Every structure is written in C-alpha cells, then in structure tokens.
Amino acid sequence: MWAPLDDALVQKHLTKLRHWQQVLEDINVQHKKPAEVPQGSLAYLEQISANIPEPLKQT
C-alpha cells in the first residue's frame, strides 16, 4: 500500500503537469515539428512524471 498523499499536493502536481503539457502543445503548434521541442522541456516533464507515485499517474 502507498501512503495517502495530501490532496493539495496531488492537485499541485497535476496542475504542473497540465501546464507543461499545454506548453509543449503550444510549441508543437508553433513549429509544426515535434523534433524542435526543446529536449530540456521533455526531460523535465519525464522527471516530474517519474516523481509522482504510480496511483496518481493518469493512464
């Protein structure tokens, strides 16, 4: 079993993820080439995702 997390903390993480998802989508729309998305942003997104406990990850 995983320890229950503070709801506010969960919401904060989800809000952050949605924000970065929107940022990446905006970049994709502007450039029309996914390859031009800064690798740093993608790595940052993956890092955030990795730090979120499994039950919270949206499938």
PDB file with one MODEL, atoms N, CA, C and O in Angstrom:
MODEL        1
ATOM      1  N   MET A   1       0.843  -1.207   0.000  1.00  0.00           N
ATOM      2  CA  MET A   1       0.000   0.000   0.000  1.00  0.00           C
ATOM      3  C   MET A   1       0.872   1.249   0.000  1.00  0.00           C
ATOM      4  O   MET A   1       1.938   1.287   0.614  1.00  0.00           O
ATOM      5  N   TRP A   2       0.393   2.260  -0.700  1.00  0.00           N
ATOM      6  CA  TRP A   2       1.128   3.511  -0.713  1.00  0.00           C
ATOM      7  C   TRP A   2       0.467   4.481   0.255  1.00  0.00           C
ATOM      8  O   TRP A   2      -0.753   4.475   0.422  1.00  0.00           O
ATOM      9  N   ALA A   3       1.275   5.302   0.880  1.00  0.00           N
ATOM     10  CA  ALA A   3       0.756   6.268   1.841  1.00  0.00           C
ATOM     11  C   ALA A   3      -0.109   7.304   1.133  1.00  0.00           C
ATOM     12  O   ALA A   3       0.253   7.795   0.065  1.00  0.00           O
ATOM     13  N   PRO A   4      -1.254   7.634   1.730  1.00  0.00           N
ATOM     14  CA  PRO A   4      -2.110   8.658   1.122  1.00  0.00           C
ATOM     15  C   PRO A   4      -1.378   9.990   1.065  1.00  0.00           C
ATOM     16  O   PRO A   4      -0.678  10.365   2.006  1.00  0.00           O
ATOM     17  N   LEU A   5      -1.542  10.698  -0.035  1.00  0.00           N
ATOM     18  CA  LEU A   5      -0.886  11.991  -0.175  1.00  0.00           C
ATOM     19  C   LEU A   5      -1.862  13.113   0.104  1.00  0.00           C
ATOM     20  O   LEU A   5      -3.074  12.964  -0.056  1.00  0.00           O
ATOM     21  N   ASP A   6      -1.309  14.244   0.526  1.00  0.00           N
ATOM     22  CA  ASP A   6      -2.112  15.435   0.740  1.00  0.00           C
ATOM     23  C   ASP A   6      -2.779  15.816  -0.578  1.00  0.00           C
ATOM     24  O   ASP A   6      -2.115  15.927  -1.608  1.00  0.00           O
ATOM     25  N   ASP A   7      -4.074  16.012  -0.539  1.00  0.00           N
ATOM     26  CA  ASP A   7      -4.840  16.307  -1.750  1.00  0.00           C
ATOM     27  C   ASP A   7      -4.336  17.557  -2.464  1.00  0.00           C
ATOM     28  O   ASP A   7      -4.295  17.611  -3.693  1.00  0.00           O
ATOM     29  N   ALA A   8      -3.957  18.553  -1.681  1.00  0.00           N
ATOM     30  CA  ALA A   8      -3.456  19.798  -2.273  1.00  0.00           C
ATOM     31  C   ALA A   8      -2.171  19.533  -3.043  1.00  0.00           C
ATOM     32  O   ALA A   8      -1.944  20.111  -4.106  1.00  0.00           O
ATOM     33  N   LEU A   9      -1.335  18.659  -2.502  1.00  0.00           N
ATOM     34  CA  LEU A   9      -0.072  18.321  -3.159  1.00  0.00           C
ATOM     35  C   LEU A   9      -0.341  17.612  -4.481  1.00  0.00           C
ATOM     36  O   LEU A   9       0.310  17.881  -5.490  1.00  0.00           O
ATOM     37  N   VAL A  10      -1.302  16.708  -4.457  1.00  0.00           N
ATOM     38  CA  VAL A  10      -1.689  15.988  -5.674  1.00  0.00           C
ATOM     39  C   VAL A  10      -2.157  16.971  -6.739  1.00  0.00           C
ATOM     40  O   VAL A  10      -1.726  16.910  -7.890  1.00  0.00           O
ATOM     41  N   GLN A  11      -3.042  17.874  -6.341  1.00  0.00           N
ATOM     42  CA  GLN A  11      -3.568  18.860  -7.284  1.00  0.00           C
ATOM     43  C   GLN A  11      -2.461  19.736  -7.839  1.00  0.00           C
ATOM     44  O   GLN A  11      -2.471  20.098  -9.016  1.00  0.00           O
ATOM     45  N   LYS A  12      -1.498  20.075  -6.975  1.00  0.00           N
ATOM     46  CA  LYS A  12      -0.377  20.912  -7.405  1.00  0.00           C
ATOM     47  C   LYS A  12       0.416  20.206  -8.499  1.00  0.00           C
ATOM     48  O   LYS A  12       0.777  20.815  -9.506  1.00  0.00           O
ATOM     49  N   HIS A  13       0.683  18.913  -8.293  1.00  0.00           N
ATOM     50  CA  HIS A  13       1.428  18.138  -9.292  1.00  0.00           C
ATOM     51  C   HIS A  13       0.659  18.040 -10.604  1.00  0.00           C
ATOM     52  O   HIS A  13       1.228  18.219 -11.681  1.00  0.00           O
ATOM     53  N   LEU A  14      -0.625  17.757 -10.506  1.00  0.00           N
ATOM     54  CA  LEU A  14      -1.442  17.619 -11.710  1.00  0.00           C
ATOM     55  C   LEU A  14      -1.528  18.937 -12.468  1.00  0.00           C
ATOM     56  O   LEU A  14      -1.479  18.963 -13.698  1.00  0.00           O
ATOM     57  N   THR A  15      -1.656  20.028 -11.721  1.00  0.00           N
ATOM     58  CA  THR A  15      -1.707  21.351 -12.353  1.00  0.00           C
ATOM     59  C   THR A  15      -0.409  21.623 -13.083  1.00  0.00           C
ATOM     60  O   THR A  15      -0.408  22.148 -14.197  1.00  0.00           O
ATOM     61  N   LYS A  16       0.709  21.262 -12.444  1.00  0.00           N
ATOM     62  CA  LYS A  16       2.022  21.480 -13.055  1.00  0.00           C
ATOM     63  C   LYS A  16       2.157  20.662 -14.337  1.00  0.00           C
ATOM     64  O   LYS A  16       2.650  21.157 -15.350  1.00  0.00           O
ATOM     65  N   LEU A  17       1.714  19.406 -14.283  1.00  0.00           N
ATOM     66  CA  LEU A  17       1.785  18.540 -15.460  1.00  0.00           C
ATOM     67  C   LEU A  17       0.929  19.077 -16.600  1.00  0.00           C
ATOM     68  O   LEU A  17       1.350  19.084 -17.757  1.00  0.00           O
ATOM     69  N   ARG A  18      -0.281  19.527 -16.258  1.00  0.00           N
ATOM     70  CA  ARG A  18      -1.163  20.068 -17.295  1.00  0.00           C
ATOM     71  C   ARG A  18      -0.557  21.312 -17.909  1.00  0.00           C
ATOM     72  O   ARG A  18      -0.654  21.531 -19.116  1.00  0.00           O
ATOM     73  N   HIS A  19       0.074  22.130 -17.069  1.00  0.00           N
ATOM     74  CA  HIS A  19       0.715  23.350 -17.560  1.00  0.00           C
ATOM     75  C   HIS A  19       1.799  23.014 -18.571  1.00  0.00           C
ATOM     76  O   HIS A  19       1.849  23.601 -19.652  1.00  0.00           O
ATOM     77  N   TRP A  20       2.667  22.072 -18.223  1.00  0.00           N
ATOM     78  CA  TRP A  20       3.764  21.721 -19.128  1.00  0.00           C
ATOM     79  C   TRP A  20       3.266  21.024 -20.382  1.00  0.00           C
ATOM     80  O   TRP A  20       3.841  21.180 -21.459  1.00  0.00           O
ATOM     81  N   GLN A  21       2.197  20.258 -20.239  1.00  0.00           N
ATOM     82  CA  GLN A  21       1.604  19.611 -21.409  1.00  0.00           C
ATOM     83  C   GLN A  21       1.115  20.682 -22.381  1.00  0.00           C
ATOM     84  O   GLN A  21       1.294  20.565 -23.594  1.00  0.00           O
ATOM     85  N   GLN A  22       0.492  21.731 -21.829  1.00  0.00           N
ATOM     86  CA  GLN A  22      -0.002  22.822 -22.657  1.00  0.00           C
ATOM     87  C   GLN A  22       1.153  23.558 -23.318  1.00  0.00           C
ATOM     88  O   GLN A  22       1.081  23.914 -24.494  1.00  0.00           O
ATOM     89  N   VAL A  23       2.225  23.785 -22.550  1.00  0.00           N
ATOM     90  CA  VAL A  23       3.409  24.463 -23.089  1.00  0.00           C
ATOM     91  C   VAL A  23       3.971  23.682 -24.272  1.00  0.00           C
ATOM     92  O   VAL A  23       4.262  24.255 -25.322  1.00  0.00           O
ATOM     93  N   LEU A  24       4.122  22.374 -24.094  1.00  0.00           N
ATOM     94  CA  LEU A  24       4.670  21.541 -25.166  1.00  0.00           C
ATOM     95  C   LEU A  24       3.749  21.519 -26.381  1.00  0.00           C
ATOM     96  O   LEU A  24       4.215  21.526 -27.520  1.00  0.00           O
ATOM     97  N   GLU A  25       2.447  21.492 -26.136  1.00  0.00           N
ATOM     98  CA  GLU A  25       1.494  21.510 -27.247  1.00  0.00           C
ATOM     99  C   GLU A  25       1.599  22.826 -28.011  1.00  0.00           C
ATOM    100  O   GLU A  25       1.554  22.847 -29.241  1.00  0.00           O
ATOM    101  N   ASP A  26       1.740  23.922 -27.270  1.00  0.00           N
ATOM    102  CA  ASP A  26       1.879  25.234 -27.908  1.00  0.00           C
ATOM    103  C   ASP A  26       3.129  25.277 -28.776  1.00  0.00           C
ATOM    104  O   ASP A  26       3.107  25.813 -29.884  1.00  0.00           O
ATOM    105  N   ILE A  27       4.219  24.709 -28.267  1.00  0.00           N
ATOM    106  CA  ILE A  27       5.473  24.684 -29.028  1.00  0.00           C
ATOM    107  C   ILE A  27       5.276  23.868 -30.302  1.00  0.00           C
ATOM    108  O   ILE A  27       5.720  24.271 -31.377  1.00  0.00           O
ATOM    109  N   ASN A  28       4.614  22.728 -30.180  1.00  0.00           N
ATOM    110  CA  ASN A  28       4.358  21.881 -31.345  1.00  0.00           C
ATOM    111  C   ASN A  28       3.539  22.611 -32.398  1.00  0.00           C
ATOM    112  O   ASN A  28       3.824  22.515 -33.592  1.00  0.00           O
ATOM    113  N   VAL A  29       2.532  23.332 -31.960  1.00  0.00           N
ATOM    114  CA  VAL A  29       1.674  24.069 -32.890  1.00  0.00           C
ATOM    115  C   VAL A  29       2.468  25.158 -33.603  1.00  0.00           C
ATOM    116  O   VAL A  29       2.326  25.354 -34.810  1.00  0.00           O
ATOM    117  N   GLN A  30       3.303  25.862 -32.847  1.00  0.00           N
ATOM    118  CA  GLN A  30       4.084  26.953 -33.428  1.00  0.00           C
ATOM    119  C   GLN A  30       5.076  26.448 -34.465  1.00  0.00           C
ATOM    120  O   GLN A  30       5.223  27.043 -35.532  1.00  0.00           O
ATOM    121  N   HIS A  31       5.755  25.352 -34.153  1.00  0.00           N
ATOM    122  CA  HIS A  31       6.827  24.875 -35.032  1.00  0.00           C
ATOM    123  C   HIS A  31       6.365  23.836 -36.044  1.00  0.00           C
ATOM    124  O   HIS A  31       7.012  23.634 -37.072  1.00  0.00           O
ATOM    125  N   LYS A  32       5.243  23.174 -35.753  1.00  0.00           N
ATOM    126  CA  LYS A  32       4.730  22.113 -36.620  1.00  0.00           C
ATOM    127  C   LYS A  32       5.708  20.946 -36.739  1.00  0.00           C
ATOM    128  O   LYS A  32       5.503  20.043 -37.551  1.00  0.00           O
ATOM    129  N   LYS A  33       6.761  20.962 -35.940  1.00  0.00           N
ATOM    130  CA  LYS A  33       7.741  19.871 -35.973  1.00  0.00           C
ATOM    131  C   LYS A  33       8.048  19.450 -34.539  1.00  0.00           C
ATOM    132  O   LYS A  33       8.751  20.170 -33.830  1.00  0.00           O
ATOM    133  N   PRO A  34       7.539  18.300 -34.095  1.00  0.00           N
ATOM    134  CA  PRO A  34       7.800  17.822 -32.734  1.00  0.00           C
ATOM    135  C   PRO A  34       9.286  17.731 -32.415  1.00  0.00           C
ATOM    136  O   PRO A  34       9.679  17.852 -31.254  1.00  0.00           O
ATOM    137  N   ALA A  35      10.119  17.517 -33.437  1.00  0.00           N
ATOM    138  CA  ALA A  35      11.556  17.369 -33.216  1.00  0.00           C
ATOM    139  C   ALA A  35      12.171  18.661 -32.683  1.00  0.00           C
ATOM    140  O   ALA A  35      13.254  18.647 -32.099  1.00  0.00           O
ATOM    141  N   GLU A  36      11.472  19.777 -32.890  1.00  0.00           N
ATOM    142  CA  GLU A  36      12.023  21.057 -32.453  1.00  0.00           C
ATOM    143  C   GLU A  36      11.673  21.388 -31.006  1.00  0.00           C
ATOM    144  O   GLU A  36      12.095  22.417 -30.478  1.00  0.00           O
ATOM    145  N   VAL A  37      10.903  20.513 -30.369  1.00  0.00           N
ATOM    146  CA  VAL A  37      10.605  20.731 -28.958  1.00  0.00           C
ATOM    147  C   VAL A  37      11.908  20.616 -28.173  1.00  0.00           C
ATOM    148  O   VAL A  37      12.639  19.638 -28.326  1.00  0.00           O
ATOM    149  N   PRO A  38      12.203  21.608 -27.333  1.00  0.00           N
ATOM    150  CA  PRO A  38      13.454  21.564 -26.561  1.00  0.00           C
ATOM    151  C   PRO A  38      13.546  20.281 -25.741  1.00  0.00           C
ATOM    152  O   PRO A  38      12.616  19.932 -25.014  1.00  0.00           O
ATOM    153  N   GLN A  39      14.661  19.590 -25.860  1.00  0.00           N
ATOM    154  CA  GLN A  39      14.830  18.326 -25.142  1.00  0.00           C
ATOM    155  C   GLN A  39      14.792  18.551 -23.632  1.00  0.00           C
ATOM    156  O   GLN A  39      14.355  17.677 -22.883  1.00  0.00           O
ATOM    157  N   GLY A  40      15.247  19.712 -23.189  1.00  0.00           N
ATOM    158  CA  GLY A  40      15.232  20.015 -21.761  1.00  0.00           C
ATOM    159  C   GLY A  40      13.824  19.977 -21.197  1.00  0.00           C
ATOM    160  O   GLY A  40      13.603  19.480 -20.093  1.00  0.00           O
ATOM    161  N   SER A  41      12.865  20.504 -21.961  1.00  0.00           N
ATOM    162  CA  SER A  41      11.479  20.529 -21.506  1.00  0.00           C
ATOM    163  C   SER A  41      10.927  19.112 -21.380  1.00  0.00           C
ATOM    164  O   SER A  41      10.236  18.788 -20.414  1.00  0.00           O
ATOM    165  N   LEU A  42      11.237  18.272 -22.365  1.00  0.00           N
ATOM    166  CA  LEU A  42      10.762  16.893 -22.330  1.00  0.00           C
ATOM    167  C   LEU A  42      11.386  16.138 -21.158  1.00  0.00           C
ATOM    168  O   LEU A  42      10.706  15.379 -20.466  1.00  0.00           O
ATOM    169  N   ALA A  43      12.663  16.348 -20.944  1.00  0.00           N
ATOM    170  CA  ALA A  43      13.354  15.679 -19.842  1.00  0.00           C
ATOM    171  C   ALA A  43      12.758  16.120 -18.508  1.00  0.00           C
ATOM    172  O   ALA A  43      12.591  15.316 -17.592  1.00  0.00           O
ATOM    173  N   TYR A  44      12.439  17.416 -18.414  1.00  0.00           N
ATOM    174  CA  TYR A  44      11.848  17.955 -17.194  1.00  0.00           C
ATOM    175  C   TYR A  44      10.483  17.315 -16.935  1.00  0.00           C
ATOM    176  O   TYR A  44      10.149  16.956 -15.806  1.00  0.00           O
ATOM    177  N   LEU A  45       9.710  17.185 -18.005  1.00  0.00           N
ATOM    178  CA  LEU A  45       8.389  16.557 -17.896  1.00  0.00           C
ATOM    179  C   LEU A  45       8.505  15.117 -17.420  1.00  0.00           C
ATOM    180  O   LEU A  45       7.754  14.675 -16.550  1.00  0.00           O
ATOM    181  N   GLU A  46       9.460  14.388 -18.003  1.00  0.00           N
ATOM    182  CA  GLU A  46       9.657  12.992 -17.623  1.00  0.00           C
ATOM    183  C   GLU A  46      10.097  12.889 -16.167  1.00  0.00           C
ATOM    184  O   GLU A  46       9.697  11.976 -15.446  1.00  0.00           O
ATOM    185  N   GLN A  47      10.927  13.840 -15.748  1.00  0.00           N
ATOM    186  CA  GLN A  47      11.416  13.841 -14.372  1.00  0.00           C
ATOM    187  C   GLN A  47      10.257  14.058 -13.403  1.00  0.00           C
ATOM    188  O   GLN A  47      10.158  13.373 -12.385  1.00  0.00           O
ATOM    189  N   ILE A  48       9.382  15.011 -13.719  1.00  0.00           N
ATOM    190  CA  ILE A  48       8.219  15.271 -12.877  1.00  0.00           C
ATOM    191  C   ILE A  48       7.340  14.027 -12.806  1.00  0.00           C
ATOM    192  O   ILE A  48       6.899  13.627 -11.729  1.00  0.00           O
ATOM    193  N   SER A  49       7.093  13.426 -13.953  1.00  0.00           N
ATOM    194  CA  SER A  49       6.239  12.243 -14.010  1.00  0.00           C
ATOM    195  C   SER A  49       6.817  11.106 -13.177  1.00  0.00           C
ATOM    196  O   SER A  49       6.085  10.382 -12.501  1.00  0.00           O
ATOM    197  N   ALA A  50       8.126  10.961 -13.233  1.00  0.00           N
ATOM    198  CA  ALA A  50       8.789   9.880 -12.504  1.00  0.00           C
ATOM    199  C   ALA A  50       8.661  10.068 -10.996  1.00  0.00           C
ATOM    200  O   ALA A  50       8.680   9.098 -10.239  1.00  0.00           O
ATOM    201  N   ASN A  51       8.528  11.333 -10.562  1.00  0.00           N
ATOM    202  CA  ASN A  51       8.456  11.622  -9.135  1.00  0.00           C
ATOM    203  C   ASN A  51       7.052  11.473  -8.566  1.00  0.00           C
ATOM    204  O   ASN A  51       6.867  11.533  -7.350  1.00  0.00           O
ATOM    205  N   ILE A  52       6.066  11.281  -9.426  1.00  0.00           N
ATOM    206  CA  ILE A  52       4.690  11.127  -8.964  1.00  0.00           C
ATOM    207  C   ILE A  52       4.399   9.646  -8.742  1.00  0.00           C
ATOM    208  O   ILE A  52       4.647   8.818  -9.618  1.00  0.00           O
ATOM    209  N   PRO A  53       3.869   9.319  -7.558  1.00  0.00           N
ATOM    210  CA  PRO A  53       3.559   7.912  -7.253  1.00  0.00           C
ATOM    211  C   PRO A  53       2.642   7.308  -8.308  1.00  0.00           C
ATOM    212  O   PRO A  53       1.768   7.987  -8.846  1.00  0.00           O
ATOM    213  N   GLU A  54       2.847   6.043  -8.596  1.00  0.00           N
ATOM    214  CA  GLU A  54       2.106   5.345  -9.643  1.00  0.00           C
ATOM    215  C   GLU A  54       0.584   5.557  -9.627  1.00  0.00           C
ATOM    216  O   GLU A  54      -0.003   5.822 -10.676  1.00  0.00           O
ATOM    217  N   PRO A  55      -0.064   5.445  -8.459  1.00  0.00           N
ATOM    218  CA  PRO A  55      -1.536   5.564  -8.455  1.00  0.00           C
ATOM    219  C   PRO A  55      -2.036   6.912  -8.965  1.00  0.00           C
ATOM    220  O   PRO A  55      -3.192   7.034  -9.370  1.00  0.00           O
ATOM    221  N   LEU A  56      -1.169   7.926  -8.946  1.00  0.00           N
ATOM    222  CA  LEU A  56      -1.602   9.256  -9.358  1.00  0.00           C
ATOM    223  C   LEU A  56      -1.432   9.494 -10.848  1.00  0.00           C
ATOM    224  O   LEU A  56      -2.017  10.425 -11.402  1.00  0.00           O
ATOM    225  N   LYS A  57      -0.642   8.666 -11.492  1.00  0.00           N
ATOM    226  CA  LYS A  57      -0.397   8.866 -12.921  1.00  0.00           C
ATOM    227  C   LYS A  57      -1.661   8.614 -13.727  1.00  0.00           C
ATOM    228  O   LYS A  57      -2.343   7.608 -13.531  1.00  0.00           O
ATOM    229  N   GLN A  58      -1.966   9.528 -14.628  1.00  0.00           N
ATOM    230  CA  GLN A  58      -3.141   9.360 -15.475  1.00  0.00           C
ATOM    231  C   GLN A  58      -2.809   8.423 -16.621  1.00  0.00           C
ATOM    232  O   GLN A  58      -1.800   8.592 -17.305  1.00  0.00           O
ATOM    233  N   THR A  59      -3.676   7.423 -16.824  1.00  0.00           N
ATOM    234  CA  THR A  59      -3.405   6.458 -17.887  1.00  0.00           C
ATOM    235  C   THR A  59      -4.200   6.795 -19.125  1.00  0.00           C
ATOM    236  O   THR A  59      -4.103   6.092 -20.131  1.00  0.00           O
TER     237      THR A  59
ENDMDL
END
